[in-house]
């Protein structure tokens, strides 16, 4: 039986797959990563952690018009596979083979080359500023891990986003696949939030509730506001360590939608 991976040579092919087919594609990519990297070595863990994320990105956005800026970019292997470099993937990190990081000279789908953490937010912000001055409409998406937040240049970028552009997309990929154990207050806060029992229970309850609702013309948009309301409420609890004064009910979530 042929694999979906054999049929995918560009992001446009990803968009043509159904959700179930994309799930199968994710499993095939994981197998490809394990088999090929077992020979030459490479960053296996970070890429296993971004398979679904990378497929989702290429399903929603359109590179090379839209820009993906990967922090460090050692998690860009899946992106390479889906952007026409699948047949050369076995050469990664070898002489004259694919680079282990994003490389602008390697593909038009790589808009930024990086080998060090903490630079992506600043680079993406610069791209957004240039885009705004040109008056074009492409998306700039920055994918960074929590380890990037130990770098001062990341905070500099975060501090300037609101003053520089009105259109900036940042994805925090907090999958605990840093090169070493993360430490510090930010890491502790993120762990406290994501493991908060109320947040996890509310997320499950919301999923159950929303699955029984009629499908909207834009389901992702209709679900965004109540999800933000839930996350905001739990974030306040996680930060303050106090009982929640307000917990969103089904009626409240419906009103927020």
Number of C-alpha atoms within 10 A of each C-alpha: 3 6 12 17 20 11 11 20 16 18 23 16 16 24 18 12 16 10 11 9 13 20 15 15 23 22 15 15 24 18 13 18 23 16 13 16 18 11 10 12 13 18 16 18 17 21 24 20 17 21 22 18 17 21 20 15 16 21 17 11 19 17 21 15 14 16 22 28 27 31 28 21 24 21 26 23 30 24 27 24 21 22 23 16 20 20 10 12 20 18 18 20 16 12 8 8 13 19 17 20 24 27 18 13 11 14 14 14 23 22 22 21 18 19 15 13 21 25 21 28 29 20 21 27 24 17 20 26 18 13 17 16 10 9 9 10 12 17 19 25 24 21 23 25 20 18 22 21 18 17 12 12 18 19 15 12 20 16 11 12 19 11 8 15 16 11 17 18 15 17 12 12 16 16 12 17 19 14 10 8 9 15 10 8 10 14 18 11 14 15 13 14 20 16 12 15 13 19 20 15 11 18 15 12 14 19 13 11 13 16 10 8 9 8 11 10 8 8 11 10 11 15 18 12 16 20 18 12 17 19 19 13 18 25 19 14 18 22 11 10 10 9 11 13 7 8 14 15 13 14 9 12 18 16 10 16 14
